[in-house]
Amino acid sequence: MISPSKPSILYVDDEENNLISFRAATRKHFVVYTATSAEAAKIVLEKETIDILVTDQKMPKTKGTELLEFVVEKYPDLVRILLTGYSDMDSLIIAVQQGHIFDYIKKPWDIANLVEVLQKAYESKLDTEKLKNEIRNKNELIESLQNKLKSIISSSKEL
């Protein structure tokens, strides 16, 4: 289930018509940013808080998998999806291994399926954030208990 505030998506594709279609298909559910290149996408990522990156594979200059690799390093909490019209298995393998993608969508997309995948991607992001917070809280509790135990041991040595 999507939270009351809309999740944000950055869709990267060098074809303007695809950007327009994507925005029209998803704008009711998401805040949609678009970019026509990996370079333009990096500018958006610097300026905006993005939850999900959807990138086309075949673009001039920088492939989608190269953008995904960059994003893994710089924005590791971003959910990543590869969307492409080409069934290039090597690109898909690279996207999975190095871009750590959440999913792969083939063009032309089915609108209902596209929105469903994006919603699941956002739910996965929320679940991951919740788990990270729980782990952080447990680690803080453990650290506090360790400090108390050290204090008790130190006090008992003085006796």
N, C-alpha and C positions, 0 to 999 in steps of 0.2 A: 504494500500500500504506500503510495506517495504521500509525503508529509505535506502540510498545508502550504508551505512555501515551495515554489516550484524548484526542482533541481535544475542545474545549468548544464548545458551540453555545448561542446564545441564540435562542429562538423567541418571537416576539411576535405575539399574536393575542388579540383581545378575547373570543373564544368559548372558554370553559373546556373544552368537549368536544374542540375541536381541539388544545388544549394537551396534554390527556391522551392523545389518539391519537398525537400527534407523539412524545411522550415514550416511549410504549409501543413505537412503531415504530423508534425510534433509540437507545434506551438501551443496547443491547448493544455499540454501536459508538462511542458518544459520551457525554461528560458533558453532560447537558442541563439548561439553565436556561430558565425560562419567565417571561414577563411579559404582563400583560393590557392594557398600554398603552405608548405611547412613553415616558411619564414614568417608569413602573416599569422599563422597559428601561434608561433612562439611569442609574438607581440601580444596577442589576445591573452595567452596564458600568464604573461607578466602583469597584465592590467586587471584581469578578472578572476574571480574565484570560480573554477570550473569543476564540476563533479564527474562528468563523463566526456571522454574524447572519442569521437568517431572519425576515422580517417579512411579515405580512399587509398588504395594501394598504388595505382598507376597515375603518377603526376610528374610533370616536368621537374627537373632538377633534383628533388628529394622524394624518394618513395615513401609510402605510408609506413613501411616497416622501419625505415630510418627515423622517422618522426617518433614512432612508438619507442624505439630504443632510447632516444633523447629524453622522452617523457618519463620513462622508467627511472632514469637517473635523477632528473631534476624535480619531478612531481610524482613520487612513488605511490601516493594515495589516490591518484586519479584512476578511475576505471577506464580501461582501454578496449575499444572495439574496432576491428578491421572490417571495412565494408568495401567490396569490390565486385566488379562485373567479370573479372577474369578468374578462372579456376587454376591459378598458378600455385601448385602444391608447395613448391619451394618457398614462395612468399608466405604462405600460411604457416609453414613450419617455422620460419624465421620469426614471424609475428608471435607465435606461441612461445617459442624458446627465449627469444631476446626481448620481445615487446610485452611479454606476460599479459596477453589479451584475455579479456573476460569472455568474449564471444567473437564469432565471425558471421557476417551477414553478406549474402550474395545479392548483387543487383540483378534484375530489378527487385526491389524489396516489396513485400506485402505490408501495407500500412499497419494493420493490426498486429502482425508479427513483430514489426520494427518497434512499435510502441511497447509491446510486451517485453521484448529483450531489453529495451532501455529502462523500463521500470524495474525489471529484475536486477539489472546492473546497479541501479541506484539503491535498491534494497540491500544488495550485497555490500555496497559501500557503507551503508548505515550499520549493518551487522558487524562489519570489520571494525568500524570506529567504536562501536559499543564494546566489542571484545578487547580492543586496545585499551580503552578506559578502564575496564575491569582488571586487566593485567597490571596496568599502572597503579591502580588502587591497591591491589594485592601486594605488589612489590613495595609500595610505601608502607603498608602494614607490616610486612616482613622486616623491612629495615628498622622500623620503630621497635618491633619486638626484639630484634638483634641488639639494638642499642640498650634496651632495658636489661636484657640478659647480660650484656657486657658490664653494665653498671652493677648488677647484682653480684656477678663474679668478682668484680673489682672490690666491692664492699666486703665480701666474705673473705677475701685474701687479707684484708686489713685486720680482721678479727683474729 
